[in-house]
């Protein structure tokens, strides 16, 4: 059993208009096996929370802490956080020209576990995971994210989630830009990883659609850089009916 | 750094051909140094260099390389020194610039490399410099018809060398020529390659430059017999203070010839500078030409500079295809973040990207010793910064 704690997190970002505070005191605790949905309107700071957990250099933490089983995550470099068991499925994964998917996956797996995976089982694992995500075998010879469609990029993110077996995964709008079929395939991948590894999930989304496939234990409504309301799955249903207007107006 | 997480490094862009200041075939040719003006930055050929960087290679008098050159024998291969007055010398190509002319005039002997039958093993000519005396060398590689061979030119040590390399590929022959420059720091190497391809012949010409303060190589492939095909590849890595210049030129002078030019380079460190000028000329007679040239550069740090200019002159519309692309991109913070977010350290991320970018062209040489040694050199270059 692991626990990821976010306490009073304040985060700023540098913009052309100067330094701007995006997160204004976020509190959140996620335990192994729990699925938390973070929902909120555009610009509420959802993605900033995701990137701050992963350690993107663009974001500056000015106050608060992030703890993984009591360890200070903010003191870790980006790669140390990943090796500690944190995973971010990105909304806009970048292209890495010249680096094949297969080479990339093997390098990442080696980095995470500290030793190269046994070749035969690894190849089998990759093939199975790709089949589960309905990815063609030729995929592994393509360069990372180069010329991938939106749906292919998301599948590739979830493929990594399944193969790298983190303790906690932050999914940053993984549902955006997916058609119903792709959304189903990707959701199944998340559910598999959740079940297989007792994964703790922080599911960031604008829409309730993905929650039909991935059932959250907790729903947090995110408005203007903090959690405005918390509840169970029923909160998502209310948001589906009412939208975010109520929260946005209150601000 | 990038402003949003969805921006990335190598943005491909293609653009219209740059019209050269002077059309390529009108460029003066001579073996006499005095026929060329003193080198200055105002000349298009030398605009990216300071004359001091040439370390005396533009002088009237140069020393000669002979003891610095070694080779091993094998069946089908004949290597010997011949007087440069021999009528075979200069038959393939005549200098188009002052440094090439100086090297031509000062090399009293020419190393004749004859490939008389197919070679079982790659042949290597080793050129190992021992001092900084400005020197001249002339190589003449002659491949007989219908043979297949790999020839490696291996340049290392400390040297200041002006050079001409003539390459004659016989009808229906296949020559894989690899020129590897891993000179020590302080070295200067300016070399003109002149290749002439016979009917239905194939030349794979690779220039791999990793060491030397200034390495400037100007390979010319003349496709003057029908059905000839040339693949010109280049791979380079410039660290702080290094200047690596490549100016490949493909002269399509006969019908139904094909050319592919692919140069890729990485730059890392303050004042690392690379220049790529890729010229292609499709003459009136060269109907059915199929040509494509590409240059990509990967900028690993601030303070680097990659100049990249494709020039295409087309004198006939009856061609299969002619294209070019040039792109220089940064290994940016978003790529680094993506790899680090998967547990990969910064150093390993750079290694992964650079190897992914350059290794393919090194592997295309198909010479195991070259692939192995250049992989090691790449590792070392990555550790410099």
Interface residues (C-beta under 8 A of the other chain):
Chain A: X51 X54 X55 X56 X57 X58 X77 X78 X79 X81 X82 X83 X87 X88 X90 X91 X92 X93 X94 X95 X96 X97 X98 X99 X100 X103 X104 X107 X108 X111 X112 X143 X160 X164
Chain B: X1 X4 X5 X6 X7 X8 X9 X10 X329 X333 X334 X335 X337 X338 X339 X340 X341 X342 X343 X344 X345 X346 X348 X352 X353 X355 X356 X357 X358 X360
